[in-house]
Amino acid sequence: MVRSVNRSLGSGKHQLSTKAGAGARRRALISLTPLIDVVFILLIFFMLASSFLDWRSIDLDAPGRTGAGSSVEGALLVELRPEGLRLSGTPIAPEELSRRVAALLAERPDQKVLLRPAPGVALQDAVAVLDRLTAAGVTALSLIRSP
């Protein structure tokens, strides 16, 4: 009777291979759907939690090609160099710059201020000087490049 069962199932090799395959564990399939859901929820969270508002800006006048000479006349020149600041050619400390410019603006509220950073000066230093000038009350502010 055992021989008739083996013959009905096929050869003995086939019977051994099915027994070996039944004993091996199947690899679990990893579903990416929960991972995608988590990433999507994190994306939504960071989009809602982030603020993309420009909460502080500095208004700068872009000098035009025509009439540029007339707009420079009578303006205060603040030079930002690697060794320090200069106001109209004289060295000045950053704290003193704010006080001196505020005093000059008290006399002439429409005073134009030009900031000229030297080559090699860090952008953050220029922004810090721009912040000081706007805090001093400068409304007519231009950024110019070195000749």
Secondary structure in CASP SS format (residue, H / E / C, confidence):
PFRMAT SS
TARGET T0000
AUTHOR 0000-0000-0000
METHOD secondary structure of the structure
MODEL  1
M C 1.00
V H 1.00
R H 1.00
S H 1.00
V H 1.00
N H 1.00
R H 1.00
S H 1.00
L H 1.00
G C 1.00
S C 1.00
G H 1.00
K H 1.00
H H 1.00
Q H 1.00
L H 1.00
S H 1.00
T H 1.00
K H 1.00
A H 1.00
G H 1.00
A H 1.00
G H 1.00
A C 1.00
R C 1.00
R C 1.00
R C 1.00
A C 1.00
L C 1.00
I C 1.00
S C 1.00
L C 1.00
T H 1.00
P H 1.00
L H 1.00
I H 1.00
D H 1.00
V H 1.00
V H 1.00
F H 1.00
I H 1.00
L H 1.00
L H 1.00
I H 1.00
F H 1.00
F H 1.00
M H 1.00
L H 1.00
A H 1.00
S C 1.00
S C 1.00
F C 1.00
L C 1.00
D C 1.00
W C 1.00
R C 1.00
S C 1.00
I C 1.00
D C 1.00
L C 1.00
D E 1.00
A C 1.00
P C 1.00
G C 1.00
R C 1.00
T C 1.00
G C 1.00
A H 1.00
G H 1.00
S H 1.00
S H 1.00
V H 1.00
E C 1.00
G C 1.00
A C 1.00
L E 1.00
L E 1.00
V E 1.00
E E 1.00
L E 1.00
R E 1.00
P C 1.00
E C 1.00
G E 1.00
L E 1.00
R E 1.00
L E 1.00
S C 1.00
G C 1.00
T E 1.00
P E 1.00
I E 1.00
A C 1.00
P H 1.00
E H 1.00
E H 1.00
L H 1.00
S H 1.00
R H 1.00
R H 1.00
V H 1.00
A H 1.00
A H 1.00
L H 1.00
L H 1.00
A H 1.00
E H 1.00
R C 1.00
P C 1.00
D C 1.00
Q C 1.00
K E 1.00
V E 1.00
L E 1.00
L E 1.00
R E 1.00
P E 1.00
A C 1.00
P C 1.00
G C 1.00
V C 1.00
A C 1.00
L H 1.00
Q H 1.00
D H 1.00
A H 1.00
V H 1.00
A H 1.00
V H 1.00
L H 1.00
D H 1.00
R H 1.00
L H 1.00
T H 1.00
A H 1.00
A C 1.00
G C 1.00
V C 1.00
T C 1.00
A E 1.00
L E 1.00
S E 1.00
L E 1.00
I C 1.00
R C 1.00
S C 1.00
P C 1.00
END
